Amino acid sequence: MDKKNFKLKEGQPYITLNNLLQVVGIAQTGGHAKIIIQNEEVLVNGLVETRIRNKLVIGDVINTNNIQIEIE
């Protein structure tokens, strides 16, 4: 499993799940991110997540496509 860390910018309290998937290169477009999420291919903190704009905060762990991302 490939592990990555994503650091929120100072003053940025969260990032939405669909934006995170695009920023780290898992999804090429917003539409692709939406499909990945709706197909229940994403786990947030160990649970299947289907909310496209779920707000991810420091400490959240996202798993998809054999990649683990921790929000810092």
CHARMM-style PDB file with segment names, atoms N, HN, CA, C and O in Angstrom:
ATOM      1  N   MET     1       0.848  -1.182   0.000  1.00  0.00      PROA
ATOM      2  CA  MET     1       0.000   0.000   0.000  1.00  0.00      PROA
ATOM      3  C   MET     1       0.889   1.239   0.000  1.00  0.00      PROA
ATOM      4  O   MET     1       1.838   1.337   0.778  1.00  0.00      PROA
ATOM      5  N   ASP     2       0.572   2.176  -0.877  1.00  0.00      PROA
ATOM      6  HN  ASP     2      -0.199   2.097  -1.509  1.00  0.00      PROA
ATOM      7  CA  ASP     2       1.282   3.446  -0.975  1.00  0.00      PROA
ATOM      8  C   ASP     2       0.687   4.429   0.028  1.00  0.00      PROA
ATOM      9  O   ASP     2      -0.528   4.624   0.058  1.00  0.00      PROA
ATOM     10  N   LYS     3       1.534   5.049   0.848  1.00  0.00      PROA
ATOM     11  HN  LYS     3       2.521   4.890   0.824  1.00  0.00      PROA
ATOM     12  CA  LYS     3       1.055   5.996   1.855  1.00  0.00      PROA
ATOM     13  C   LYS     3       1.491   7.402   1.488  1.00  0.00      PROA
ATOM     14  O   LYS     3       2.641   7.635   1.116  1.00  0.00      PROA
ATOM     15  N   LYS     4       0.545   8.346   1.599  1.00  0.00      PROA
ATOM     16  HN  LYS     4      -0.389   8.157   1.901  1.00  0.00      PROA
ATOM     17  CA  LYS     4       0.817   9.751   1.315  1.00  0.00      PROA
ATOM     18  C   LYS     4       0.267  10.598   2.446  1.00  0.00      PROA
ATOM     19  O   LYS     4      -0.664  10.203   3.148  1.00  0.00      PROA
ATOM     20  N   ASN     5       0.856  11.763   2.606  1.00  0.00      PROA
ATOM     21  HN  ASN     5       1.612  12.085   2.035  1.00  0.00      PROA
ATOM     22  CA  ASN     5       0.337  12.741   3.549  1.00  0.00      PROA
ATOM     23  C   ASN     5      -0.100  13.964   2.763  1.00  0.00      PROA
ATOM     24  O   ASN     5       0.553  14.353   1.795  1.00  0.00      PROA
ATOM     25  N   PHE     6      -1.198  14.565   3.177  1.00  0.00      PROA
ATOM     26  HN  PHE     6      -1.729  14.248   3.963  1.00  0.00      PROA
ATOM     27  CA  PHE     6      -1.665  15.796   2.562  1.00  0.00      PROA
ATOM     28  C   PHE     6      -1.758  16.850   3.651  1.00  0.00      PROA
ATOM     29  O   PHE     6      -2.508  16.693   4.615  1.00  0.00      PROA
ATOM     30  N   LYS     7      -1.000  17.916   3.497  1.00  0.00      PROA
ATOM     31  HN  LYS     7      -0.391  18.044   2.714  1.00  0.00      PROA
ATOM     32  CA  LYS     7      -0.966  18.971   4.506  1.00  0.00      PROA
ATOM     33  C   LYS     7      -1.905  20.098   4.087  1.00  0.00      PROA
ATOM     34  O   LYS     7      -1.765  20.672   3.007  1.00  0.00      PROA
ATOM     35  N   LEU     8      -2.865  20.405   4.963  1.00  0.00      PROA
ATOM     36  HN  LEU     8      -2.978  19.939   5.841  1.00  0.00      PROA
ATOM     37  CA  LEU     8      -3.759  21.526   4.714  1.00  0.00      PROA
ATOM     38  C   LEU     8      -2.963  22.821   4.808  1.00  0.00      PROA
ATOM     39  O   LEU     8      -2.039  22.941   5.612  1.00  0.00      PROA
ATOM     40  N   LYS     9      -3.336  23.784   3.978  1.00  0.00      PROA
ATOM     41  HN  LYS     9      -4.087  23.687   3.325  1.00  0.00      PROA
ATOM     42  CA  LYS     9      -2.681  25.092   4.025  1.00  0.00      PROA
ATOM     43  C   LYS     9      -3.087  25.809   5.305  1.00  0.00      PROA
ATOM     44  O   LYS     9      -4.158  25.562   5.860  1.00  0.00      PROA
ATOM     45  N   GLU    10      -2.219  26.697   5.761  1.00  0.00      PROA
ATOM     46  HN  GLU    10      -1.349  26.897   5.310  1.00  0.00      PROA
ATOM     47  CA  GLU    10      -2.520  27.457   6.970  1.00  0.00      PROA
ATOM     48  C   GLU    10      -3.813  28.247   6.767  1.00  0.00      PROA
ATOM     49  O   GLU    10      -3.983  28.931   5.757  1.00  0.00      PROA
ATOM     50  N   GLY    11      -4.709  28.143   7.726  1.00  0.00      PROA
ATOM     51  HN  GLY    11      -4.572  27.587   8.545  1.00  0.00      PROA
ATOM     52  CA  GLY    11      -5.995  28.826   7.636  1.00  0.00      PROA
ATOM     53  C   GLY    11      -7.059  28.036   6.890  1.00  0.00      PROA
ATOM     54  O   GLY    11      -8.216  28.453   6.834  1.00  0.00      PROA
ATOM     55  N   GLN    12      -6.683  26.904   6.321  1.00  0.00      PROA
ATOM     56  HN  GLN    12      -5.743  26.565   6.366  1.00  0.00      PROA
ATOM     57  CA  GLN    12      -7.626  26.046   5.599  1.00  0.00      PROA
ATOM     58  C   GLN    12      -8.089  24.957   6.574  1.00  0.00      PROA
ATOM     59  O   GLN    12      -7.321  24.049   6.891  1.00  0.00      PROA
ATOM     60  N   PRO    13      -9.349  25.042   7.058  1.00  0.00      PROA
ATOM     61  CA  PRO    13      -9.805  24.083   8.065  1.00  0.00      PROA
ATOM     62  C   PRO    13     -10.108  22.688   7.504  1.00  0.00      PROA
ATOM     63  O   PRO    13     -10.110  21.711   8.252  1.00  0.00      PROA
ATOM     64  N   TYR    14     -10.363  22.589   6.200  1.00  0.00      PROA
ATOM     65  HN  TYR    14     -10.361  23.383   5.592  1.00  0.00      PROA
ATOM     66  CA  TYR    14     -10.727  21.300   5.605  1.00  0.00      PROA
ATOM     67  C   TYR    14     -10.490  21.320   4.096  1.00  0.00      PROA
ATOM     68  O   TYR    14     -10.256  22.373   3.502  1.00  0.00      PROA
ATOM     69  N   ILE    15     -10.557  20.131   3.490  1.00  0.00      PROA
ATOM     70  HN  ILE    15     -10.748  19.276   3.973  1.00  0.00      PROA
ATOM     71  CA  ILE    15     -10.589  19.982   2.041  1.00  0.00      PROA
ATOM     72  C   ILE    15     -11.706  18.989   1.740  1.00  0.00      PROA
ATOM     73  O   ILE    15     -11.900  18.030   2.488  1.00  0.00      PROA
ATOM     74  N   THR    16     -12.438  19.210   0.659  1.00  0.00      PROA
ATOM     75  HN  THR    16     -12.281  19.989   0.052  1.00  0.00      PROA
ATOM     76  CA  THR    16     -13.513  18.279   0.317  1.00  0.00      PROA
ATOM     77  C   THR    16     -12.912  17.028  -0.330  1.00  0.00      PROA
ATOM     78  O   THR    16     -11.856  17.077  -0.961  1.00  0.00      PROA
ATOM     79  N   LEU    17     -13.609  15.923  -0.155  1.00  0.00      PROA
ATOM     80  HN  LEU    17     -14.466  15.883   0.357  1.00  0.00      PROA
ATOM     81  CA  LEU    17     -13.120  14.633  -0.645  1.00  0.00      PROA
ATOM     82  C   LEU    17     -12.862  14.662  -2.146  1.00  0.00      PROA
ATOM     83  O   LEU    17     -11.822  14.183  -2.599  1.00  0.00      PROA
ATOM     84  N   ASN    18     -13.785  15.214  -2.921  1.00  0.00      PROA
ATOM     85  HN  ASN    18     -14.629  15.603  -2.553  1.00  0.00      PROA
ATOM     86  CA  ASN    18     -13.602  15.236  -4.378  1.00  0.00      PROA
ATOM     87  C   ASN    18     -12.367  16.059  -4.760  1.00  0.00      PROA
ATOM     88  O   ASN    18     -11.635  15.679  -5.673  1.00  0.00      PROA
ATOM     89  N   ASN    19     -12.130  17.177  -4.076  1.00  0.00      PROA
ATOM     90  HN  ASN    19     -12.726  17.486  -3.334  1.00  0.00      PROA
ATOM     91  CA  ASN    19     -10.949  17.988  -4.372  1.00  0.00      PROA
ATOM     92  C   ASN    19      -9.665  17.263  -3.993  1.00  0.00      PROA
ATOM     93  O   ASN    19      -8.675  17.336  -4.721  1.00  0.00      PROA
ATOM     94  N   LEU    20      -9.671  16.567  -2.867  1.00  0.00      PROA
ATOM     95  HN  LEU    20     -10.475  16.508  -2.275  1.00  0.00      PROA
ATOM     96  CA  LEU    20      -8.486  15.825  -2.449  1.00  0.00      PROA
ATOM     97  C   LEU    20      -8.104  14.783  -3.496  1.00  0.00      PROA
ATOM     98  O   LEU    20      -6.931  14.657  -3.847  1.00  0.00      PROA
ATOM     99  N   LEU    21      -9.083  14.043  -3.993  1.00  0.00      PROA
ATOM    100  HN  LEU    21     -10.036  14.146  -3.708  1.00  0.00      PROA
ATOM    101  CA  LEU    21      -8.792  13.000  -4.986  1.00  0.00      PROA
ATOM    102  C   LEU    21      -8.159  13.592  -6.234  1.00  0.00      PROA
ATOM    103  O   LEU    21      -7.309  12.955  -6.856  1.00  0.00      PROA
ATOM    104  N   GLN    22      -8.559  14.802  -6.611  1.00  0.00      PROA
ATOM    105  HN  GLN    22      -9.249  15.320  -6.106  1.00  0.00      PROA
ATOM    106  CA  GLN    22      -7.967  15.466  -7.769  1.00  0.00      PROA
ATOM    107  C   GLN    22      -6.556  15.972  -7.465  1.00  0.00      PROA
ATOM    108  O   GLN    22      -5.642  15.792  -8.270  1.00  0.00      PROA
ATOM    109  N   VAL    23      -6.381  16.602  -6.305  1.00  0.00      PROA
ATOM    110  HN  VAL    23      -7.123  16.748  -5.651  1.00  0.00      PROA
ATOM    111  CA  VAL    23      -5.095  17.207  -5.947  1.00  0.00      PROA
ATOM    112  C   VAL    23      -3.988  16.156  -5.852  1.00  0.00      PROA
ATOM    113  O   VAL    23      -2.864  16.400  -6.292  1.00  0.00      PROA
ATOM    114  N   VAL    24      -4.294  15.001  -5.286  1.00  0.00      PROA
ATOM    115  HN  VAL    24      -5.207  14.803  -4.928  1.00  0.00      PROA
ATOM    116  CA  VAL    24      -3.259  13.972  -5.125  1.00  0.00      PROA
ATOM    117  C   VAL    24      -3.111  13.090  -6.373  1.00  0.00      PROA
ATOM    118  O   VAL    24      -2.258  12.203  -6.403  1.00  0.00      PROA
ATOM    119  N   GLY    25      -3.929  13.327  -7.392  1.00  0.00      PROA
ATOM    120  HN  GLY    25      -4.622  14.047  -7.367  1.00  0.00      PROA
ATOM    121  CA  GLY    25      -3.765  12.637  -8.669  1.00  0.00      PROA
ATOM    122  C   GLY    25      -4.494  11.311  -8.802  1.00  0.00      PROA
ATOM    123  O   GLY    25      -4.232  10.563  -9.744  1.00  0.00      PROA
ATOM    124  N   ILE    26      -5.394  11.003  -7.893  1.00  0.00      PROA
ATOM    125  HN  ILE    26      -5.607  11.611  -7.128  1.00  0.00      PROA
ATOM    126  CA  ILE    26      -6.167   9.766  -8.003  1.00  0.00      PROA
ATOM    127  C   ILE    26      -7.249   9.910  -9.064  1.00  0.00      PROA
ATOM    128  O   ILE    26      -7.521   8.975  -9.818  1.00  0.00      PROA
ATOM    129  N   ALA    27      -7.867  11.095  -9.116  1.00  0.00      PROA
ATOM    130  HN  ALA    27      -7.646  11.854  -8.504  1.00  0.00      PROA
ATOM    131  CA  ALA    27      -8.901  11.386 -10.115  1.00  0.00      PROA
ATOM    132  C   ALA    27      -8.380  12.463 -11.063  1.00  0.00      PROA
ATOM    133  O   ALA    27      -7.743  13.422 -10.629  1.00  0.00      PROA
ATOM    134  N   GLN    28      -8.653  12.301 -12.357  1.00  0.00      PROA
ATOM    135  HN  GLN    28      -9.171  11.522 -12.709  1.00  0.00      PROA
ATOM    136  CA  GLN    28      -8.198  13.282 -13.335  1.00  0.00      PROA
ATOM    137  C   GLN    28      -9.094  14.517 -13.366  1.00  0.00      PROA
ATOM    138  O   GLN    28      -8.624  15.623 -13.630  1.00  0.00      PROA
ATOM    139  N   THR    29     -10.394  14.324 -13.095  1.00  0.00      PROA
ATOM    140  HN  THR    29     -10.777  13.426 -12.880  1.00  0.00      PROA
ATOM    141  CA  THR    29     -11.356  15.427 -13.145  1.00  0.00      PROA
ATOM    142  C   THR    29     -12.325  15.310 -11.971  1.00  0.00      PROA
ATOM    143  O   THR    29     -12.343  14.313 -11.250  1.00  0.00      PROA
ATOM    144  N   GLY    30     -13.124  16.350 -11.805  1.00  0.00      PROA
ATOM    145  HN  GLY    30     -13.110  17.160 -12.392  1.00  0.00      PROA
ATOM    146  CA  GLY    30     -14.157  16.308 -10.776  1.00  0.00      PROA
ATOM    147  C   GLY    30     -15.173  15.210 -11.043  1.00  0.00      PROA
ATOM    148  O   GLY    30     -15.649  14.555 -10.116  1.00  0.00      PROA
ATOM    149  N   GLY    31     -15.500  15.012 -12.306  1.00  0.00      PROA
ATOM    150  HN  GLY    31     -15.113  15.544 -13.060  1.00  0.00      PROA
ATOM    151  CA  GLY    31     -16.437  13.950 -12.672  1.00  0.00      PROA
ATOM    152  C   GLY    31     -15.881  12.576 -12.356  1.00  0.00      PROA
ATOM    153  O   GLY    31     -16.608  11.695 -11.896  1.00  0.00      PROA
ATOM    154  N   HSD    32     -14.597  12.393 -12.602  1.00  0.00      PROA
ATOM    155  HN  HSD    32     -14.007  13.108 -12.975  1.00  0.00      PROA
ATOM    156  CA  HSD    32     -13.958  11.114 -12.290  1.00  0.00      PROA
ATOM    157  C   HSD    32     -13.961  10.876 -10.782  1.00  0.00      PROA
ATOM    158  O   HSD    32     -14.213   9.760 -10.328  1.00  0.00      PROA
ATOM    159  N   ALA    33     -13.679  11.927 -10.002  1.00  0.00      PROA
ATOM    160  HN  ALA    33     -13.474  12.834 -10.371  1.00  0.00      PROA
ATOM    161  CA  ALA    33     -13.713  11.817  -8.537  1.00  0.00      PROA
ATOM    162  C   ALA    33     -15.109  11.414  -8.069  1.00  0.00      PROA
ATOM    163  O   ALA    33     -15.253  10.566  -7.189  1.00  0.00      PROA
ATOM    164  N   LYS    34     -16.122  12.018  -8.654  1.00  0.00      PROA
ATOM    165  HN  LYS    34     -16.005  12.707  -9.370  1.00  0.00      PROA
ATOM    166  CA  LYS    34     -17.506  11.718  -8.292  1.00  0.00      PROA
ATOM    167  C   LYS    34     -17.830  10.240  -8.539  1.00  0.00      PROA
ATOM    168  O   LYS    34     -18.471   9.594  -7.710  1.00  0.00      PROA
ATOM    169  N   ILE    35     -17.393   9.724  -9.660  1.00  0.00      PROA
ATOM    170  HN  ILE    35     -16.873  10.249 -10.334  1.00  0.00      PROA
ATOM    171  CA  ILE    35     -17.651   8.317  -9.998  1.00  0.00      PROA
ATOM    172  C   ILE    35     -16.956   7.391  -9.007  1.00  0.00      PROA
ATOM    173  O   ILE    35     -17.550   6.419  -8.540  1.00  0.00      PROA
ATOM    174  N   ILE    36     -15.693   7.690  -8.685  1.00  0.00      PROA
ATOM    175  HN  ILE    36     -15.210   8.479  -9.064  1.00  0.00      PROA
ATOM    176  CA  ILE    36     -14.941   6.864  -7.728  1.00  0.00      PROA
ATOM    177  C   ILE    36     -15.672   6.819  -6.390  1.00  0.00      PROA
ATOM    178  O   ILE    36     -15.812   5.756  -5.784  1.00  0.00      PROA
ATOM    179  N   ILE    37     -16.138   7.985  -5.934  1.00  0.00      PROA
ATOM    180  HN  ILE    37     -16.024   8.849  -6.426  1.00  0.00      PROA
ATOM    181  CA  ILE    37     -16.822   8.072  -4.641  1.00  0.00      PROA
ATOM    182  C   ILE    37     -18.163   7.344  -4.689  1.00  0.00      PROA
ATOM    183  O   ILE    37     -18.485   6.585  -3.775  1.00  0.00      PROA
ATOM    184  N   GLN    38     -18.947   7.567  -5.741  1.00  0.00      PROA
ATOM    185  HN  GLN    38     -18.685   8.184  -6.483  1.00  0.00      PROA
ATOM    186  CA  GLN    38     -20.267   6.945  -5.846  1.00  0.00      PROA
ATOM    187  C   GLN    38     -20.181   5.431  -6.016  1.00  0.00      PROA
ATOM    188  O   GLN    38     -21.118   4.717  -5.660  1.00  0.00      PROA
ATOM    189  N   ASN    39     -19.075   4.937  -6.554  1.00  0.00      PROA
ATOM    190  HN  ASN    39     -18.313   5.517  -6.843  1.00  0.00      PROA
ATOM    191  CA  ASN    39     -18.881   3.490  -6.707  1.00  0.00      PROA
ATOM    192  C   ASN    39     -18.398   2.831  -5.417  1.00  0.00      PROA
ATOM    193  O   ASN    39     -18.037   1.655  -5.404  1.00  0.00      PROA
ATOM    194  N   GLU    40     -18.397   3.613  -4.326  1.00  0.00      PROA
ATOM    195  HN  GLU    40     -18.691   4.569  -4.336  1.00  0.00      PROA
ATOM    196  CA  GLU    40     -18.017   3.131  -2.997  1.00  0.00      PROA
ATOM    197  C   GLU    40     -16.599   2.565  -2.971  1.00  0.00      PROA
ATOM    198  O   GLU    40     -16.335   1.551  -2.325  1.00  0.00      PROA
ATOM    199  N   GLU    41     -15.680   3.241  -3.689  1.00  0.00      PROA
ATOM    200  HN  GLU    41     -15.894   4.065  -4.214  1.00  0.00      PROA
ATOM    201  CA  GLU    41     -14.284   2.828  -3.740  1.00  0.00      PROA
ATOM    202  C   GLU    41     -13.416   3.580  -2.742  1.00  0.00      PROA
ATOM    203  O   GLU    41     -12.204   3.368  -2.694  1.00  0.00      PROA
ATOM    204  N   VAL    42     -14.031   4.470  -1.931  1.00  0.00      PROA
ATOM    205  HN  VAL    42     -15.015   4.642  -1.970  1.00  0.00      PROA
ATOM    206  CA  VAL    42     -13.271   5.310  -1.011  1.00  0.00      PROA
ATOM    207  C   VAL    42     -13.697   5.037   0.431  1.00  0.00      PROA
ATOM    208  O   VAL    42     -14.886   5.021   0.749  1.00  0.00      PROA
ATOM    209  N   LEU    43     -12.706   4.825   1.292  1.00  0.00      PROA
ATOM    210  HN  LEU    43     -11.740   4.838   1.033  1.00  0.00      PROA
ATOM    211  CA  LEU    43     -12.951   4.689   2.722  1.00  0.00      PROA
ATOM    212  C   LEU    43     -12.389   5.919   3.425  1.00  0.00      PROA
ATOM    213  O   LEU    43     -11.267   6.344   3.151  1.00  0.00      PROA
ATOM    214  N   VAL    44     -13.176   6.486   4.329  1.00  0.00      PROA
ATOM    215  HN  VAL    44     -14.088   6.141   4.552  1.00  0.00      PROA
ATOM    216  CA  VAL    44     -12.708   7.586   5.171  1.00  0.00      PROA
ATOM    217  C   VAL    44     -12.772   7.091   6.603  1.00  0.00      PROA
ATOM    218  O   VAL    44     -13.843   6.758   7.111  1.00  0.00      PROA
ATOM    219  N   ASN    45     -11.629   7.046   7.240  1.00  0.00      PROA
ATOM    220  HN  ASN    45     -10.759   7.316   6.827  1.00  0.00      PROA
ATOM    221  CA  ASN    45     -11.522   6.531   8.610  1.00  0.00      PROA
ATOM    222  C   ASN    45     -12.113   5.124   8.736  1.00  0.00      PROA
ATOM    223  O   ASN    45     -12.744   4.794   9.740  1.00  0.00      PROA
ATOM    224  N   GLY    46     -11.899   4.302   7.705  1.00  0.00      PROA
ATOM    225  HN  GLY    46     -11.386   4.571   6.890  1.00  0.00      PROA
ATOM    226  CA  GLY    46     -12.318   2.908   7.738  1.00  0.00      PROA
ATOM    227  C   GLY    46     -13.744   2.630   7.308  1.00  0.00      PROA
ATOM    228  O   GLY    46     -14.163   1.473   7.267  1.00  0.00      PROA
ATOM    229  N   LEU    47     -14.503   3.679   6.986  1.00  0.00      PROA
ATOM    230  HN  LEU    47     -14.163   4.618   7.019  1.00  0.00      PROA
ATOM    231  CA  LEU    47     -15.907   3.504   6.569  1.00  0.00      PROA
ATOM    232  C   LEU    47     -16.099   3.959   5.129  1.00  0.00      PROA
ATOM    233  O   LEU    47     -15.487   4.936   4.698  1.00  0.00      PROA
ATOM    234  N   VAL    48     -16.951   3.252   4.379  1.00  0.00      PROA
ATOM    235  HN  VAL    48     -17.448   2.458   4.729  1.00  0.00      PROA
ATOM    236  CA  VAL    48     -17.251   3.637   3.000  1.00  0.00      PROA
ATOM    237  C   VAL    48     -17.876   5.024   3.013  1.00  0.00      PROA
ATOM    238  O   VAL    48     -18.799   5.294   3.782  1.00  0.00      PROA
ATOM    239  N   GLU    49     -17.363   5.901   2.154  1.00  0.00      PROA
ATOM    240  HN  GLU    49     -16.613   5.682   1.530  1.00  0.00      PROA
ATOM    241  CA  GLU    49     -17.860   7.275   2.089  1.00  0.00      PROA
ATOM    242  C   GLU    49     -18.450   7.538   0.708  1.00  0.00      PROA
ATOM    243  O   GLU    49     -17.785   7.340  -0.308  1.00  0.00      PROA
ATOM    244  N   THR    50     -19.718   7.991   0.681  1.00  0.00      PROA
ATOM    245  HN  THR    50     -20.258   8.152   1.506  1.00  0.00      PROA
ATOM    246  CA  THR    50     -20.376   8.292  -0.591  1.00  0.00      PROA
ATOM    247  C   THR    50     -20.730   9.772  -0.728  1.00  0.00      PROA
ATOM    248  O   THR    50     -21.320  10.173  -1.731  1.00  0.00      PROA
ATOM    249  N   ARG    51     -20.379  10.585   0.265  1.00  0.00      PROA
ATOM    250  HN  ARG    51     -19.900  10.259   1.080  1.00  0.00      PROA
ATOM    251  CA  ARG    51     -20.638  12.029   0.173  1.00  0.00      PROA
ATOM    252  C   ARG    51     -19.491  12.666  -0.617  1.00  0.00      PROA
ATOM    253  O   ARG    51     -18.342  12.667  -0.177  1.00  0.00      PROA
ATOM    254  N   ILE    52     -19.818  13.194  -1.763  1.00  0.00      PROA
ATOM    255  HN  ILE    52     -20.751  13.193  -2.121  1.00  0.00      PROA
ATOM    256  CA  ILE    52     -18.815  13.732  -2.671  1.00  0.00      PROA
ATOM    257  C   ILE    52     -18.057  14.895  -2.047  1.00  0.00      PROA
ATOM    258  O   ILE    52     -16.839  14.989  -2.199  1.00  0.00      PROA
ATOM    259  N   ARG    53     -18.749  15.772  -1.357  1.00  0.00      PROA
ATOM    260  HN  ARG    53     -19.738  15.696  -1.233  1.00  0.00      PROA
ATOM    261  CA  ARG    53     -18.130  16.955  -0.779  1.00  0.00      PROA
ATOM    262  C   ARG    53     -17.903  16.821   0.735  1.00  0.00      PROA
ATOM    263  O   ARG    53     -17.938  17.808   1.470  1.00  0.00      PROA
ATOM    264  N   ASN    54     -17.673  15.596   1.177  1.00  0.00      PROA
ATOM    265  HN  ASN    54     -17.644  14.794   0.580  1.00  0.00      PROA
ATOM    266  CA  ASN    54     -17.378  15.367   2.595  1.00  0.00      PROA
ATOM    267  C   ASN    54     -16.163  16.205   2.986  1.00  0.00      PROA
ATOM    268  O   ASN    54     -15.150  16.193   2.287  1.00  0.00      PROA
ATOM    269  N   LYS    55     -16.260  16.929   4.095  1.00  0.00      PROA
ATOM    270  HN  LYS    55     -17.083  16.938   4.663  1.00  0.00      PROA
ATOM    271  CA  LYS    55     -15.173  17.781   4.557  1.00  0.00      PROA
ATOM    272  C   LYS    55     -14.172  16.957   5.359  1.00  0.00      PROA
ATOM    273  O   LYS    55     -14.511  16.382   6.393  1.00  0.00      PROA
ATOM    274  N   LEU    56     -12.948  16.907   4.871  1.00  0.00      PROA
ATOM    275  HN  LEU    56     -12.673  17.374   4.031  1.00  0.00      PROA
ATOM    276  CA  LEU    56     -11.888  16.153   5.526  1.00  0.00      PROA
ATOM    277  C   LEU    56     -11.046  17.116   6.358  1.00  0.00      PROA
ATOM    278  O   LEU    56     -10.671  18.192   5.891  1.00  0.00      PROA
ATOM    279  N   VAL    57     -10.756  16.721   7.582  1.00  0.00      PROA
ATOM    280  HN  VAL    57     -11.061  15.847   7.961  1.00  0.00      PROA
ATOM    281  CA  VAL    57     -10.002  17.568   8.501  1.00  0.00      PROA
ATOM    282  C   VAL    57      -8.739  16.837   8.953  1.00  0.00      PROA
ATOM    283  O   VAL    57      -8.550  15.659   8.647  1.00  0.00      PROA
ATOM    284  N   ILE    58      -7.885  17.541   9.677  1.00  0.00      PROA
ATOM    285  HN  ILE    58      -8.039  18.497   9.925  1.00  0.00      PROA
ATOM    286  CA  ILE    58      -6.639  16.963  10.172  1.00  0.00      PROA
ATOM    287  C   ILE    58      -6.944  15.680  10.952  1.00  0.00      PROA
ATOM    288  O   ILE    58      -7.831  15.649  11.805  1.00  0.00      PROA
ATOM    289  N   GLY    59      -6.192  14.629  10.641  1.00  0.00      PROA
ATOM    290  HN  GLY    59      -5.471  14.654   9.948  1.00  0.00      PROA
ATOM    291  CA  GLY    59      -6.349  13.346  11.315  1.00  0.00      PROA
ATOM    292  C   GLY    59      -7.161  12.330  10.530  1.00  0.00      PROA
ATOM    293  O   GLY    59      -7.102  11.136  10.823  1.00  0.00      PROA
ATOM    294  N   ASP    60      -7.923  12.786   9.530  1.00  0.00      PROA
ATOM    295  HN  ASP    60      -7.971  13.756   9.292  1.00  0.00      PROA
ATOM    296  CA  ASP    60      -8.699  11.845   8.720  1.00  0.00      PROA
ATOM    297  C   ASP    60      -7.760  10.999   7.860  1.00  0.00      PROA
ATOM    298  O   ASP    60      -6.725  11.477   7.396  1.00  0.00      PROA
ATOM    299  N   VAL    61      -8.140   9.729   7.653  1.00  0.00      PROA
ATOM    300  HN  VAL    61      -8.981   9.341   8.030  1.00  0.00      PROA
ATOM    301  CA  VAL    61      -7.361   8.802   6.836  1.00  0.00      PROA
ATOM    302  C   VAL    61      -8.258   8.297   5.716  1.00  0.00      PROA
ATOM    303  O   VAL    61      -9.347   7.779   5.965  1.00  0.00      PROA
ATOM    304  N   ILE    62      -7.793   8.451   4.482  1.00  0.00      PROA
ATOM    305  HN  ILE    62      -6.909   8.871   4.279  1.00  0.00      PROA
ATOM    306  CA  ILE    62      -8.561   8.073   3.304  1.00  0.00      PROA
ATOM    307  C   ILE    62      -7.850   6.908   2.617  1.00  0.00      PROA
ATOM    308  O   ILE    62      -6.633   6.940   2.436  1.00  0.00      PROA
ATOM    309  N   ASN    63      -8.608   5.884   2.237  1.00  0.00      PROA
ATOM    310  HN  ASN    63      -9.597   5.858   2.384  1.00  0.00      PROA
ATOM    311  CA  ASN    63      -8.064   4.730   1.519  1.00  0.00      PROA
ATOM    312  C   ASN    63      -8.830   4.542   0.224  1.00  0.00      PROA
ATOM    313  O   ASN    63     -10.060   4.514   0.218  1.00  0.00      PROA
ATOM    314  N   THR    64      -8.098   4.416  -0.870  1.00  0.00      PROA
ATOM    315  HN  THR    64      -7.098   4.439  -0.865  1.00  0.00      PROA
ATOM    316  CA  THR    64      -8.697   4.119  -2.174  1.00  0.00      PROA
ATOM    317  C   THR    64      -7.613   3.627  -3.124  1.00  0.00      PROA
ATOM    318  O   THR    64      -6.477   4.098  -3.070  1.00  0.00      PROA
ATOM    319  N   ASN    65      -7.954   2.698  -3.980  1.00  0.00      PROA
ATOM    320  HN  ASN    65      -8.877   2.316  -4.025  1.00  0.00      PROA
ATOM    321  CA  ASN    65      -7.028   2.183  -5.001  1.00  0.00      PROA
ATOM    322  C   ASN    65      -5.661   1.822  -4.424  1.00  0.00      PROA
ATOM    323  O   ASN    65      -4.634   2.131  -5.027  1.00  0.00      PROA
ATOM    324  N   ASN    66      -5.642   1.173  -3.264  1.00  0.00      PROA
ATOM    325  HN  ASN    66      -6.477   0.922  -2.774  1.00  0.00      PROA
ATOM    326  CA  ASN    66      -4.419   0.737  -2.604  1.00  0.00      PROA
ATOM    327  C   ASN    66      -3.499   1.904  -2.226  1.00  0.00      PROA
ATOM    328  O   ASN    66      -2.281   1.748  -2.149  1.00  0.00      PROA
ATOM    329  N   ILE    67      -4.106   3.079  -1.991  1.00  0.00      PROA
ATOM    330  HN  ILE    67      -5.096   3.206  -2.054  1.00  0.00      PROA
ATOM    331  CA  ILE    67      -3.384   4.269  -1.553  1.00  0.00      PROA
ATOM    332  C   ILE    67      -4.022   4.759  -0.262  1.00  0.00      PROA
ATOM    333  O   ILE    67      -5.246   4.830  -0.149  1.00  0.00      PROA
ATOM    334  N   GLN    68      -3.185   5.095   0.705  1.00  0.00      PROA
ATOM    335  HN  GLN    68      -2.191   5.038   0.613  1.00  0.00      PROA
ATOM    336  CA  GLN    68      -3.669   5.643   1.968  1.00  0.00      PROA
ATOM    337  C   GLN    68      -3.174   7.084   2.084  1.00  0.00      PROA
ATOM    338  O   GLN    68      -1.986   7.356   1.914  1.00  0.00      PROA
ATOM    339  N   ILE    69      -4.095   8.001   2.374  1.00  0.00      PROA
ATOM    340  HN  ILE    69      -5.060   7.779   2.512  1.00  0.00      PROA
ATOM    341  CA  ILE    69      -3.752   9.413   2.510  1.00  0.00      PROA
ATOM    342  C   ILE    69      -4.177   9.877   3.891  1.00  0.00      PROA
ATOM    343  O   ILE    69      -5.321   9.683   4.301  1.00  0.00      PROA
ATOM    344  N   GLU    70      -3.238  10.494   4.605  1.00  0.00      PROA
ATOM    345  HN  GLU    70      -2.308  10.651   4.272  1.00  0.00      PROA
ATOM    346  CA  GLU    70      -3.560  11.058   5.910  1.00  0.00      PROA
ATOM    347  C   GLU    70      -3.534  12.579   5.799  1.00  0.00      PROA
ATOM    348  O   GLU    70      -2.607  13.162   5.235  1.00  0.00      PROA
ATOM    349  N   ILE    71      -4.581  13.213   6.353  1.00  0.00      PROA
ATOM    350  HN  ILE    71      -5.334  12.739   6.811  1.00  0.00      PROA
ATOM    351  CA  ILE    71      -4.682  14.664   6.333  1.00  0.00      PROA
ATOM    352  C   ILE    71      -3.902  15.213   7.522  1.00  0.00      PROA
ATOM    353  O   ILE    71      -4.104  14.797   8.664  1.00  0.00      PROA
ATOM    354  N   GLU    72      -3.012  16.151   7.232  1.00  0.00      PROA
ATOM    355  HN  GLU    72      -2.848  16.488   6.305  1.00  0.00      PROA
ATOM    356  CA  GLU    72      -2.207  16.786   8.292  1.00  0.00      PROA
ATOM    357  C   GLU    72      -2.565  18.252   8.414  1.00  0.00      PROA
ATOM    358  OT1 GLU    72      -1.998  18.958   9.248  1.00  0.00      PROA
TER     359      GLU     72
END
